Amino acid sequence: MLIREASPGDWPRIWPFWHRIVAAGETYAWDPGTSEEAARDLWMNPAKQVYVVEDDDGAVVASAYLTPNYGGAAARIANAGFMVDPDRAGRGVGRLLAGHVLTRARDAGYRGMVFNAVVETNPAVALWASLGFTILGTVPEAFDHPRHGFVGLHIMYRAL
């Protein structure tokens, strides 16, 4: 698998799984009805470093972005978003991409990474915990999950 910086031409290959994940309404606090144009602006924003994972056939199977979570004097805390094509889940793609993004964040001078709203029912919580992230707190019943009802949103952090 190849991990590389995304180019604007990658968006049409990211959008199908981006849309599928967000429309499912189970893991991201973004509007399930987000238009393609708004999604592109959100994910591919020039202020973000965006990466893609290509499989051996050149298909884009995952993407992530890295960006400061705060500005000004607190700009050394990173934030990131990750999406793996659901058809490729459970094959180590997310772990591989997470390792890459954590390394890039450290190399860029970030001192830590925070995830602001990790749905507590998201299977990725176990991945983040295995990579050294801790739950700083949970906002109870903050996310209306389509299958589980109201569940909490974790704030997760890891020092770099």
N, C-alpha and C positions, 0 to 999 in steps of 0.2 A: 504494500500500500504506500502511496505517495501522499505526503502532507505538504501543501504549498499555500502561498498567499493567494487569495481569491482575486480574480479579475472581474470587471463588470460583466463580461461575457459568461461568467459562471452562474449568474442569477437564474436564468431559465432552468438550470439543472438543480438548483437549491430549492426553488419555489415549490415544486410538487411535494416534497416531503415537509417543507416548512409549513405549507398550507394544511397538509394532512394532520400534522402534529398540533398546530394551533387550533384548527377547526374541531379537533376532538375535545378540546377544552379540559384536558386532564392534568396537564403539567405546566403550562404557561399562563400567566395572568394577563395575557394579551387578548383583545377582543377576537373571538372565534370568527367573526365576519370581516376581519382585516382584509382590505383589498390588496391585490398584488402590488400596486404602486406604493401603497403605504407600507407594506411589508418590506419591499426593497429599500425604501428610505430608512426604515427602522434597522434592518439587518446590515445593509451595505453602506451605512453612513460613513462618509470620509473620515470622521473622527475615530473610527474603529479600525483596528487591524483585523481583517477577516481571513480565515483559513478554510480550506476545503481538504477533504480526504478523497482521493481517487482510488478505486480498486484496480486490480491488474488489467482490467479491460478499459480503464479510463473513465468509468462511470463515477460521478460524484455521489458518495454515499453518506457524507456527513459534512457539517460546517460548524464553525465556531467563530465568535468575535471576542476581541480583547479591547478594553477601553478603561479609562479612569472611572472609578465609581463616583468620585467627588472631584471638585475643582480646587484651584488655588493651593493653599498650604496643605491640603489633604489629598492632593492628586497622586500620591504614591501608593494609594490603595486601588487595586484593579478590580474590575468587574468583568464577567464573561458570560456568554450565552452559548449553549451547545445544542445541536440537533443532529441526531443520527436517523437516517432513513429507517422507519419502523421495520421494514423488510430485512434490515441488516442488524437489528438489535441482538444483543447477546453474543456477539462474535468478537468482542474486544475492541471494536472501533472507537467507542466512546473513551475507553481507558487510554488508548493510544493517542487520541486527539487531546485528551486532558493533560497527559504528560507533556505533549508538545507545547500547549498553551501555557502551562505552568512554567516551563523552561523559558519561553519567550517573555513572559511577564517578569521573571527574575532577571533575565538579561537586559530588559528595558529599564530596570531600576525600581520596579514596584517592590514594596515591602510586605505586601499581603494581598490577599484576594478575598472579596466578600461576594456572596450571592444573597440578594435581597429578599427573594420570595420563592423558596423551594417548597413546593407542595409536599406535605408530609407523606402522602401516599405514592409519591414518585419513586420508582425503583432506583433512580440515580442517587437517592440519598445514601444508599449503601456504598455506591462507588465513591462519592465525595468523602464519606467517613473513612473509607479504606485508603484514601489519598491524603489523610491528615486534616480534613476539615472538621470543625466542631460546630455544633449548634449553639449559637450564642443566645438564642431565644426563639420562641414560637408565638406567633400571633394567633390565638385560638379562633377557630371558626371563621377565618378570614377569606376562605376560598370555597366557592360553591361548586363542588366536584359533581360532574354529571351522574356518577354511579354511587359515590359515597356520601353525598350531601355535604354539609359544611365541615371542612377539615382545616387544620392549621397550616400556616405558612412559616417555614423556618428561615431564620437568618443564619447563614453558615459562613465561617471564616477559617482561613489558614494563613499563617505567617509564611513569607517566602524567605 
